[in-house]
């Protein structure tokens, strides 16, 4: 698979000629309309076996071999070169496909209201071949230990058709906010806990869930040990009933990190009791904050490297956003919220506004600015093929279990192409 960044004057026809791939094939892979112009700076995935590398000043077969993890003898052979010869700058080298390791992938799907929108059902169906788990969000705990279910539509049928494991997401949401008071009750009232676990087991069996996923957020710091005891109890009960148990964790970089989102989440305890965890490595750039990448690679790496000091990599799923944000400038704290948009919508917006897409190599994220009809400047950060490939490389480097997406319903076709190109997706059923 080749990632090509559009330069001025380039077109789908030109890409077709350069790579020997039909125009429609490239358009379909990236969900592009053939009659629309490309955006300068836009990353396009070319569906070929392997990829190409154009030799840069100072590079050699040795450095390219190290970069791509391909033996130098293999590179020389497939490109009909001598391993010792001096190569000219600009030479196109073919990089053969590498062996793929197996990982797990999860995607949350969040129906809004009383029914599941047809587009959301379609998104789940399209993503299912690429998933290990599908996680309808969410079953909301009540103060007596009962549960309020989300609309489930045909998620069970979609999962069964693609051998996807259904994940039952259990949350402490009240009035669409994570509730510390509800968390206090759950963590400290044994009667409520018993009722909750009984209801979880009964509901999971009735609906075909195989993994129970606790996403309990903004708990009181003083409930940290109570949460650990709850996880120990839940783990024993759920494993005895034949279920997996997983948890969601705030993105910490130390055991002593302060803040309402972090303090009650004990990485070591979750690593001990859960079969795996999803670490929410996104929302550095968020709707109420200043413009920046949603999941910049540096902060993501630091969180995951800390997590590896508390649990093995085969228990860690890296969280990944499937969206970006459009901020109106100047940013004013407490002012206008940024609008979420999909990667596809971001590219369409850049096209309409005649904006060139730039790439921040430190954050490993694309971005652009434009002016709206009211004369206001906007700044947009989103995801593209380059940014998601950087995350896949991190998963490989750190030896993680896999990746978990928040959330379906936001088109990003390049993600699924590159996910399959980088990994074999494990199926548990």
N, C-alpha and C positions, 0 to 999 in steps of 0.2 A: 504494500500500500504506500503510495507516494503522497506527501503533503506538498502542495504547490501554492506559493503566495503570489497573488496577482500583481503584476507590474503594469504601469501605464500602457494602454493600447492592446493589452492581451484580451483574448476572447475564448469562448468555449471551442470554437473552430480551431484556433491556434493551439490550444491544449491538446485537442484531438490529434492534430498533425504531429505535435512534438512527442506524444507518448504512444501513438498508434492505438488509441482507444476511441470508439465511436462517440460522437458528441452526445447522443442521447444517453449513453451509458454513464458518462460523467455527470450529466444533468440529473439523471435518476438517482445516482449515488448520493448527491448533495442536495436533492430535492430543489433543483433550480429550474426556472423556466428558460427554455432555449432562446426565446426572443428577448430576454432581458439582459442588460449589460452587467458585467462583473464590476465589483468595487475594488479600487486600488487598495492593496493591503489585505484583501479577503483571502482566507485560507481555504483551498479547495482540495478535497481528497480525490486522488486518481486511483481507481480500482485496478491495480496491476499486482501481479505476483512479485513479491520483493519490492525493492525501491531503487532509486538512483541517488548518487551523491556526486556533486560537481566539485572537483578538487580546488581547495582554496590556497592562497599563498601560505607557505610554511607547512602544508600537510604532506603526508606520504602514505604509502600503503600501510605502513606500521600504525600511524596515528588513526587512519580510517578503520583499520582492523580493531583497534582498541575501542574506538567510539561505538561501533556497531556490534562488538562481540563476535566477530566472524574471523576465523583463523586467516592469517596473512596468506597462507598457501592456497586457501579456498578462493580468496579475493583475486589473487593473481591468476589462478586457473580459469575462473569463470569470465574474467575480463581479458584473457589471453595476453597476460603481461608477465615479465620476469620480476620476481620479488625484489631484486636489487636495482632495477633500472630507475632512473630519475624520470619523474612524471611531470608533464606540463600543467600549469595552472589552468583550470577550466575543463580538464578531462572529465568525461562522464564515466563514473564507475557504477556497475550494477552490483547491488547489495542483495544477495540471495536471502530468501525468508529463513528466519531462525526458528529453532525448536520453541514451542510454546509450552508454558507451564499451566497447570490447572488452577483456577481461582474460583471463588464464589462471588456472586453479584446479587445485590438486593435493590429493589426500588419501592419506595413508598408511593402510595396512590391515595389522594385525599379528596373524597367526594365532598362537595359543599351543599348543604341543604338536605332535603329529605330523599333525594334521588341521585343517581349517578348520571351525569351528563353523557350522552352518546359519544362525544369526542374523547372523554376520559376513558370510557370502556374501550374505544378503538385504540387509544394510546397504550393501554395495558395489554391488549391483544398483540400489538406490534412489537412491544418490548419483551413479551414473555419468552420467545426463543432465546433471548440473551440473558435470562435471569435464572438464578438459583432459587431466590425467594421473591415473593410478591407480598407487600405489607400494606393492607388497607388501614388508613389512619382515621380515627382510632376508636378503641373501646374505652369509654370514659368511666372511671371509677366513681361510684356514688359514696356518700358518707356512711352508708350501711353495708358497704362491700358488694353491692350489686353493680351491674354494668349496663351502660347505654351503648348499644352497638351503632356503628356507622352503617349507611346503606351499602350492601355488599353486591347487589346486582348479580352478574355472572362471573365474578372474580374466581370462584371455586372452579367453574367449568373451564375458564381460560387457563388457570394454573394446571389443571389436570391434563389438558390437551398438550401442554408443553413440558410436562414433568417438573413443574415448578412447585416448590414448597410454600404453602401459605403461612405467613407470619402474622400472629395475632398481636397487634400493637396495643398495649395497655398504658393509659396515661392518667395523670392527676389534673386533667383540664376541667376547669369550672368556668362557665361563661366565657369560653374561648381563651382563657388565661390559665397558665400553670399556677396551681394553688398551693402555697406553703401550708395553709391550714388543713386542707384535705390531706396533704402529705403527712402532716403531724398525726392525724387520726389514723391513717393507714399504718404508719410506722410504729405506733405505740399502743394501739388497741388490739389485743390478741383475738378478741371475738370478731372484730371487723376483718382482720387478716384471714381468719379461718373461713369466714363467709366469702371473702374475695377469692381465695384459692379454690374453694368449692365451685364458685360461679365460673371461674376461668376454665377449670377442667371440663365442666359441663358444656360451656359454650364452645370451647375448642373442639370437643368431640362432635358436637352437633353440626359444626360448620366446616370440618375438615382441616383445621389448623394443626400444624405439627411443631411450630416453634412459638413459644410465648416470649414476647419482647417487651420488657419494661422500659418505658420512656418517662421516667419520673424526674421532673425538672424543677428548679428553684425551690428545692427543699431547704428547710432551716439548717444552718450549720450544726446546730446542736442535735440534729437528727441523723448525723452521719453514721454513728455506730448503730443506731436503730435500723437504718436502711441496710447496713451490712448484715445485721441479724435477720432482717426480713429476706434478703437475698439468699442467705444460707437455708432458711426454712423453705422458701419457694423452690430453690434448687432441689432440695431433698424430695419434696412432694411431687414436683413436675417430672423429675427424672424417674421417680418410681412409677409414675403414670405413663411413661413412655414418650414424653415430650422433650424437645430441646428447650433451652432457656437462654435468651440473649438480652442484652441491655444497651441503651443509648447513653453515651457519655459526653459531657461538655468538653471542649478542647483545652485541656490543661497542659502546662509546661513544667509543673512541679507539684509535689504532694501538698505543699503549703499555700498554693495559689488562693488568694482571697477573692471574694465576690459571691453574690447570691447564686449565680449559675454554677459555681465550681465546688464550693467547700464540702457539700454533702456527697460528692462523687469521689469515692475512694478507688482509684484505679487498681490497686493491688487486690482489694476484696472482689471487685468485679471480675478481674482476671482469674481469681480463685474459684468463684461460684458459677460464673456464666460459661456457656459453651463457646460463645464469642461475643464481641462487643462491636457496636457501631460508634465511631468517634466522629462527632459533628464538626469536621474540619472545614467549615465555611462560615459565612456571615461576618468576616472582618469588614468587608464592605456591605452595609445593610441599609434598609430603606430610610432609617432615621439618622444615619451617620453621614460623614463626609464621603465624597466620591473616592473609591479605590477598588481594587480587585476584590471580588467576593471571597476567593480562596487563593491568596497569593502563596506561591510555592514555598517561600522561606518560613513563614509562620506555620504552614501545614507540616513541613518537615520537622520543625522543632517540637510540635505536639506529638507527632508519631515517634520521634526518637525518644522523647520522655516516656511514652507509653511502653516502648520496648524495654525500659528499665523495670517495669512493673509486671509485665506479662509477656508471653511468647508471641512472636509475630503471627503464628497460625491462629491466634484468637482475635486478631485486629482487622476490622473492615474500615477502610478509609471512607469518610463521608465526602460526597461530591455534589455540588449544586448543578442543576440543569437549567440555570437561568442567570440573568444579569440584571443590572439596574440602570435606569435613566434618571440622572439627577439634574435639577434645575439650579443654575448658578446665579448669584453666589450662594453657597451652602450656608444656611443659618440654623444653628442648633434649635430644635423645637419647631422649626418652620415646615415648609412643604416636604412631604415624604417623597422619596424616589419611587418611580414606577418600575415594577418587575417586568421583564420581557425575556422571551426565549432567544437563543442564539440566532435562529432563523429570522426572528422579528428584528433583531439588532442589525443584521446585514441589510434587510429590506429598508430599515430606517436610514442607514448610512447611504444607500443608493438614492432614496428619495431626496435626501438633504445634500447630495453631492459631496459627501464627506469621505475622506480617505481614512482607512483603518490603520492605526499604529499598533505596535506591539511592545510591551514593556518586558524586557528580557529578565529583569530582576524579579518581578512578580510572576512572570510567565503568564501574561494575560493580555488580550487585545482590548483596545479602547479607541474612542473617537469623540470629537466635539462637533456640535452644530448649533445653528441659531434657528429658533422657531419663528412662526409668523408674527408673534408679538414682540420680536426683537430680543428675546431672552436666550442666553447661552445655556447649552446643556452639555453634560459630560456622561458618556455611556461606557460602562465596563461590562464585559460579557465573557463567554467561553467560546473557544473555537478548536479546530483540530490540533493546533500547536499546544494549547494550554492543557487539553485533555491527554495528549501524548506525554507531556511532562509529568502528569500525575501517574500515568501507567508506568512510566520509567521508575518513578519513586516506589510504587508498589513492588516492582521487581527488585530494585536495589535493597529495600528493607525486608523483603521476604514476608509480605503481609498476606493475610487470608484472602482479601479481595476488596471490593468497592461497594458502597451503598449510596444510592442516588436519592436526593430530595429535589424534585419529585416529578412523577410522570405528568404528562399533559402539556409539556413545553417542548416543542420540536427541536431536536438536535441530532439529525441523522448521522452526522459524522462520528458522534460518540459511539454508536453501536457498531459501525463499520470498523473503527479502530479497536474497540474492545475485542471483537472477534479476531482481528488481525494480530493482536498482542497475546491473547490468552485462549485457552480452552475453558469454557464455562462449565463448571461442575453442576451436575443434577443429582439431587438426593433421593429422588423417587422414580 
